[in-house]
Amino acid sequence: MKAYTVYQPYAYATVAGLKHYETRPRRTSIRGRVAVHAGKAELKRATMGLSDNDFWGLMQAVGGKTVLPLGAVVGTVEIVDCVPVEEIMHKLTERERVLGDYSPGRFAWVLQNPIMFEKSIPARGKQGWWNWEGDAE
């Protein structure tokens, strides 16, 4: 199964169904179910570029969760489309805005049907797309 790595709390937000778009600088042609891997970066490091206001908005968006699995596949999600962020800016909620980088020129992977694993599965992630050989629950 194809997999991508993202920092927490974004991985949690994806598999919990809170995040409907994954924003990246490049398009993807991958469609279908993919694994969501939470990188090993601690929350403090993963969010250090955020303003205080954006950080607390992010914490509110994920229900205040700060203890989340790291270095593990936390669930799966379906990618159903990939669009320029400019096409969706008008319909984003405030929560969605704090869960992604919607700068002009970026792309949004449209996510649906998330599944959060009951127990995360330790795995070594990689940059870009990679193949996860684990079992999806």
Backbone as CSV, one residue per row, in Angstrom:
resi,resn,N_x,N_y,N_z,CA_x,CA_y,CA_z,C_x,C_y,C_z
1,MET,0.856,-1.170,0.000,0.000,0.000,0.000,0.904,1.235,0.000
2,LYS,0.552,2.231,-0.807,1.277,3.492,-0.815,1.071,4.185,0.530
3,ALA,2.084,4.927,0.969,2.010,5.645,2.234,2.685,6.995,2.100
4,TYR,2.255,7.924,2.953,2.948,9.203,3.057,3.109,9.539,4.531
5,THR,4.140,10.302,4.822,4.447,10.687,6.187,4.078,12.149,6.398
6,VAL,3.485,12.418,7.543,3.095,13.775,7.925,3.298,13.896,9.436
7,TYR,3.613,15.079,9.908,3.805,15.287,11.340,2.477,15.224,12.088
8,GLN,2.582,14.949,13.375,1.444,15.080,14.265,1.314,16.557,14.621
9,PRO,0.159,17.078,14.817,-1.142,16.429,14.938,-1.877,16.276,13.614
10,TYR,-1.188,16.562,12.487,-1.845,16.491,11.180,-2.222,15.061,10.799
11,ALA,-1.388,14.080,11.170,-1.722,12.682,10.881,-2.996,12.286,11.634
12,TYR,-3.060,12.651,12.911,-4.252,12.361,13.700,-5.480,13.033,13.081
13,ALA,-5.349,14.306,12.725,-6.480,15.046,12.154,-6.976,14.387,10.871
14,THR,-6.076,13.805,10.104,-6.458,13.144,8.855,-7.282,11.893,9.126
15,VAL,-6.761,10.995,9.953,-7.457,9.718,10.167,-8.673,9.861,11.082
16,ALA,-8.750,10.964,11.820,-9.927,11.231,12.656,-11.042,11.906,11.854
17,GLY,-10.780,12.205,10.588,-11.794,12.828,9.738,-11.939,14.328,9.946
18,LEU,-10.960,14.956,10.584,-10.995,16.402,10.814,-10.368,17.178,9.664
19,LYS,-9.486,16.533,8.933,-8.708,17.158,7.848,-9.154,16.541,6.529
20,HIS,-9.681,17.361,5.640,-10.221,16.859,4.376,-9.323,17.110,3.184
21,TYR,-8.222,17.811,3.417,-7.263,18.108,2.350,-5.848,17.977,2.901
22,GLU,-4.982,17.356,2.147,-3.553,17.338,2.454,-2.901,18.267,1.442
23,THR,-2.278,19.347,1.915,-1.691,20.318,0.994,-0.207,20.042,0.811
24,ARG,0.203,20.096,-0.445,1.593,19.818,-0.817,2.011,20.753,-1.949
25,PRO,3.328,20.892,-2.160,3.789,21.768,-3.242,3.641,21.157,-4.634
26,ARG,3.377,19.846,-4.692,3.259,19.166,-5.990,1.948,18.390,-6.077
27,ARG,1.514,18.195,-7.296,0.346,17.343,-7.559,0.678,15.897,-7.230
28,THR,-0.370,15.083,-7.074,-0.194,13.634,-7.028,-1.210,13.023,-7.977
29,SER,-0.803,11.954,-8.640,-1.727,11.218,-9.498,-2.252,9.980,-8.774
30,ILE,-1.774,9.766,-7.560,-2.205,8.603,-6.784,-3.646,8.800,-6.317
31,ARG,-4.443,7.765,-6.493,-5.836,7.756,-6.053,-6.079,6.447,-5.308
32,GLY,-7.058,6.460,-4.436,-7.411,5.260,-3.685,-6.886,5.319,-2.263
33,ARG,-6.979,4.180,-1.573,-6.633,4.101,-0.157,-5.119,4.093,0.019
34,VAL,-4.651,4.943,0.931,-3.227,5.049,1.255,-3.060,5.066,2.767
35,ALA,-1.877,4.688,3.212,-1.561,4.691,4.647,-1.074,6.075,5.066
36,VAL,-1.457,6.477,6.276,-1.035,7.750,6.851,-0.041,7.448,7.962
37,HIS,1.192,7.895,7.787,2.264,7.656,8.748,2.559,8.936,9.521
38,ALA,2.611,8.832,10.835,2.981,9.962,11.691,4.489,9.962,11.869
39,GLY,5.135,11.032,11.418,6.581,11.141,11.562,7.001,11.214,13.018
40,LYS,8.309,11.157,13.240,8.832,11.125,14.604,8.995,12.499,15.236
41,ALA,8.817,13.567,14.481,9.021,14.906,15.037,8.017,15.184,16.153
42,GLU,8.516,15.663,17.258,7.662,16.028,18.387,6.767,17.200,18.002
43,LEU,5.648,17.329,18.668,4.676,18.384,18.401,5.328,19.769,18.411
44,LYS,6.197,20.010,19.372,6.850,21.319,19.483,7.649,21.638,18.224
45,ARG,8.395,20.670,17.722,9.202,20.880,16.519,8.312,21.010,15.278
46,ALA,7.280,20.192,15.200,6.411,20.172,14.025,5.598,21.451,13.881
47,THR,5.391,22.162,14.973,4.545,23.360,14.925,5.324,24.643,15.200
48,MET,6.652,24.588,15.237,7.426,25.756,15.653,7.306,26.942,14.703
49,GLY,6.918,26.724,13.463,6.767,27.828,12.524,5.426,28.550,12.632
50,LEU,4.538,28.047,13.462,3.207,28.643,13.591,3.217,29.813,14.575
51,SER,2.391,30.794,14.301,2.192,31.869,15.272,1.451,31.276,16.468
52,ASP,1.444,31.994,17.588,0.708,31.513,18.765,-0.762,31.297,18.431
53,ASN,-1.338,32.233,17.694,-2.750,32.138,17.323,-3.012,30.894,16.467
54,ASP,-2.134,30.645,15.482,-2.298,29.464,14.629,-2.076,28.173,15.410
55,PHE,-1.109,28.187,16.335,-0.857,26.996,17.141,-2.089,26.636,17.961
56,TRP,-2.674,27.628,18.641,-3.841,27.337,19.474,-5.056,27.000,18.621
57,GLY,-5.132,27.561,17.423,-6.194,27.159,16.500,-6.045,25.707,16.102
58,LEU,-4.807,25.280,15.861,-4.527,23.887,15.522,-4.881,22.975,16.696
59,MET,-4.498,23.363,17.884,-4.811,22.542,19.063,-6.329,22.418,19.250
60,GLN,-7.034,23.497,19.020,-8.492,23.442,19.124,-9.061,22.509,18.053
61,ALA,-8.502,22.561,16.840,-8.997,21.737,15.735,-8.863,20.246,16.020
62,VAL,-7.831,19.852,16.765,-7.637,18.429,17.071,-8.090,18.080,18.485
63,GLY,-8.918,18.919,19.059,-9.486,18.623,20.362,-8.493,18.677,21.506
64,GLY,-7.395,19.421,21.335,-6.419,19.579,22.406,-5.483,18.400,22.592
65,LYS,-5.529,17.422,21.705,-4.684,16.232,21.862,-3.215,16.596,21.655
66,THR,-2.384,16.266,22.638,-0.952,16.522,22.517,-0.126,15.251,22.658
67,VAL,-0.728,14.172,23.132,-0.027,12.892,23.234,-0.561,12.013,22.110
68,LEU,0.226,11.938,21.050,-0.181,11.213,19.851,0.955,10.305,19.401
69,PRO,0.640,9.191,18.735,1.687,8.265,18.296,2.643,8.925,17.297
70,LEU,3.914,8.598,17.437,4.958,9.076,16.527,5.674,7.876,15.926
71,GLY,6.167,8.018,14.699,6.894,6.925,14.065,6.036,5.702,13.826
72,ALA,4.787,5.934,13.390,3.860,4.818,13.217,2.803,5.139,12.169
73,VAL,2.277,4.092,11.549,1.123,4.249,10.673,-0.093,4.295,11.584
74,VAL,-0.879,5.367,11.452,-2.003,5.591,12.371,-3.358,5.288,11.741
75,GLY,-3.376,5.045,10.432,-4.627,4.735,9.757,-4.479,4.875,8.257
76,THR,-5.623,4.919,7.586,-5.631,5.061,6.134,-6.681,6.092,5.732
77,VAL,-6.580,6.542,4.499,-7.536,7.497,3.947,-7.557,7.296,2.432
78,GLU,-8.644,7.670,1.805,-8.720,7.605,0.336,-8.417,8.974,-0.254
79,ILE,-7.568,8.982,-1.273,-7.338,10.203,-2.049,-8.237,10.092,-3.271
80,VAL,-9.152,11.048,-3.423,-10.120,10.973,-4.517,-9.864,12.014,-5.609
81,ASP,-9.010,13.002,-5.332,-8.725,14.036,-6.322,-7.519,14.841,-5.853
82,CYS,-7.005,15.662,-6.744,-5.923,16.585,-6.427,-6.208,17.859,-7.202
83,VAL,-6.342,18.982,-6.489,-6.732,20.244,-7.133,-5.836,21.380,-6.650
84,PRO,-5.688,22.424,-7.468,-4.967,23.611,-6.994,-5.718,24.202,-5.800
85,VAL,-4.993,24.679,-4.793,-5.653,25.209,-3.593,-6.580,26.375,-3.929
86,GLU,-6.286,27.088,-4.985,-7.120,28.223,-5.364,-8.560,27.794,-5.677
87,GLU,-8.758,26.541,-6.086,-10.098,26.045,-6.416,-10.972,25.783,-5.189
88,ILE,-10.360,25.633,-4.025,-11.140,25.269,-2.833,-11.112,26.326,-1.736
89,MET,-10.322,27.361,-1.909,-10.166,28.377,-0.854,-11.503,28.930,-0.361
90,HIS,-12.449,29.119,-1.253,-13.729,29.732,-0.899,-14.608,28.846,-0.021
91,LYS,-14.324,27.547,0.033,-15.185,26.663,0.822,-14.507,26.066,2.056
92,LEU,-13.340,26.572,2.431,-12.635,26.045,3.597,-13.222,26.587,4.890
93,THR,-13.351,25.702,5.874,-13.746,26.147,7.213,-12.501,26.694,7.908
94,GLU,-12.698,27.390,8.998,-11.556,27.913,9.757,-10.688,26.757,10.260
95,ARG,-11.317,25.670,10.714,-10.550,24.507,11.170,-9.692,23.956,10.046
96,GLU,-10.268,23.840,8.856,-9.512,23.305,7.726,-8.330,24.213,7.384
97,ARG,-8.514,25.508,7.494,-7.438,26.458,7.186,-6.229,26.267,8.095
98,VAL,-6.457,25.971,9.381,-5.317,25.797,10.282,-4.668,24.421,10.134
99,LEU,-5.320,23.515,9.422,-4.779,22.165,9.234,-3.993,21.990,7.940
100,GLY,-3.752,23.077,7.206,-3.003,22.962,5.956,-2.351,24.266,5.562
101,ASP,-1.495,24.192,4.558,-0.837,25.372,4.000,-1.489,25.653,2.651
102,TYR,-2.341,26.644,2.620,-3.115,26.953,1.428,-2.527,28.127,0.656
103,SER,-1.204,28.245,0.668,-0.527,29.297,-0.082,-0.759,29.088,-1.580
104,PRO,-0.882,30.190,-2.337,-1.085,30.067,-3.781,0.018,29.221,-4.432
105,GLY,-0.396,28.434,-5.426,0.544,27.590,-6.151,0.673,26.186,-5.588
106,ARG,0.074,25.927,-4.435,0.134,24.588,-3.838,-1.052,23.749,-4.322
107,PHE,-1.041,22.474,-3.959,-2.093,21.549,-4.370,-2.723,20.896,-3.150
108,ALA,-4.003,20.591,-3.261,-4.749,19.940,-2.187,-5.175,18.553,-2.650
109,TRP,-4.736,17.547,-1.911,-5.218,16.202,-2.156,-6.556,16.115,-1.446
110,VAL,-7.588,15.713,-2.150,-8.928,15.625,-1.576,-9.056,14.261,-0.892
111,LEU,-9.305,14.289,0.436,-9.324,13.077,1.252,-10.744,12.703,1.660
112,GLN,-11.031,11.396,1.638,-12.337,10.896,2.079,-12.163,9.555,2.778
113,ASN,-13.191,9.167,3.508,-13.290,7.842,4.129,-12.081,7.457,4.986
114,PRO,-11.734,8.303,5.969,-10.596,7.980,6.834,-10.903,6.806,7.759
115,ILE,-9.864,6.065,8.066,-9.950,4.983,9.045,-8.800,5.158,10.026
116,MET,-9.135,5.325,11.321,-8.104,5.411,12.350,-7.904,4.018,12.930
117,PHE,-6.666,3.565,12.964,-6.390,2.261,13.550,-6.613,2.319,15.056
118,GLU,-7.128,1.235,15.597,-7.320,1.146,17.038,-5.978,1.238,17.750
119,LYS,-4.965,0.647,17.118,-3.610,0.681,17.666,-2.665,1.032,16.511
120,SER,-1.848,2.075,16.703,-0.919,2.468,15.648,0.125,1.373,15.430
121,ILE,0.680,1.326,14.222,1.631,0.280,13.860,2.992,0.934,13.609
122,PRO,3.977,0.661,14.480,5.294,1.271,14.305,5.853,1.005,12.905
123,ALA,6.400,2.053,12.309,6.975,1.942,10.967,7.950,3.083,10.755
124,ARG,8.914,2.838,9.912,9.887,3.870,9.556,9.352,4.593,8.322
125,GLY,9.119,5.877,8.437,8.600,6.654,7.317,9.696,7.144,6.397
126,LYS,9.288,7.782,5.327,10.216,8.347,4.344,9.601,9.615,3.786
127,GLN,10.429,10.431,3.167,9.907,11.594,2.464,9.293,11.124,1.152
128,GLY,8.270,11.831,0.697,7.604,11.447,-0.543,6.781,10.181,-0.350
129,TRP,6.343,9.619,-1.446,5.567,8.379,-1.392,6.480,7.204,-1.131
130,TRP,6.007,6.248,-0.357,6.752,5.029,-0.097,5.770,3.876,0.065
131,ASN,6.273,2.657,-0.035,5.428,1.466,0.076,5.441,0.939,1.493
132,TRP,4.253,0.834,2.086,4.110,0.269,3.421,3.686,-1.169,3.265
133,GLU,4.414,-2.068,3.913,4.133,-3.497,3.782,3.270,-4.036,4.918
134,GLY,2.863,-3.186,5.851,2.078,-3.628,6.994,0.654,-3.987,6.627
135,ASP,-0.067,-4.484,7.613,-1.466,-4.855,7.422,-2.357,-3.707,7.798
136,ALA,-3.241,-3.324,6.904,-4.253,-2.308,7.212,-5.374,-3.016,7.959
137,GLU,-5.764,-2.444,9.071,-6.827,-3.072,9.880,-8.175,-2.867,9.263
